[in-house]
Amino acid sequence: MRIALFVTCVGDAMFPEAGRATVEILERLGHEVVFPPEQTCCGQMHLTSGYAEEAGRLARRFEEIFGSYEVVVSPSSSCVGTMREQYGLENVFELSELLVHRLGVEDVGAAFPHRVAYHPTCHSLRVTRVGDAPLRLLRHVRGIELVELQRADECCGFGGTFSVKNADTSSAMLADKCAAVEESGAEVCTSLDASCLLHIGGGLSRRGSSVRSMHLAEILASR
């Protein structure tokens, strides 16, 4: 299958390794991955900040660039949720749901001998609704030890511009999430959204924690 990669703004700037890992996984499974170089922002930030007209222009640009592809993949449930749920672009998939629900794959040949806690992001739970696809993939990773994250379905406090406009509340939510991650005994906290991982990873670092954040795609690409 020929699959187009939408890497996202945060992914491009802060988590480029997640995009590379996405390509590696899909090519390992025999698919062709293409990267349209003219891609830009999906408009999520504009939309959630009330700039509907600007967001609409970016959505139309996205459709012009990616509309000819049967399948578009992105290592970001929040951006996928924006394009699919807000703009009805049904050919866009988050990586784990593409693998499990569209391609029927749960074992991608990964090996990652570490204790890992999975944080289900708000968008993956309530917008893209990926279900247990990430966990099904993680359970097939060789050597991994999945540990339980208490109150896993609670928001980490990022919420896009929420963390800027409501910094005190966001910081309190982040403190709860970081404490839960540390209490789990995990070496690594993984998730589907670079924005949440950026938030949690920063919080853990400021606490002097040894736990690191890592995108799900990176774990699945490990061998």
Helices and strands as residue ranges (DSSP letters): E 2-5, H 9-14, H 16-28, E 32-34, H 44-48, H 52-66, E 71-74, H 77-81, I 82-86, E 92-94, H 95-97, I 98-102, E 115-118, H 122-126, H 133-138, E 145-147, H 162-165, H 167-183, E 188-191, H 194-206, E 212-215, H 216-221
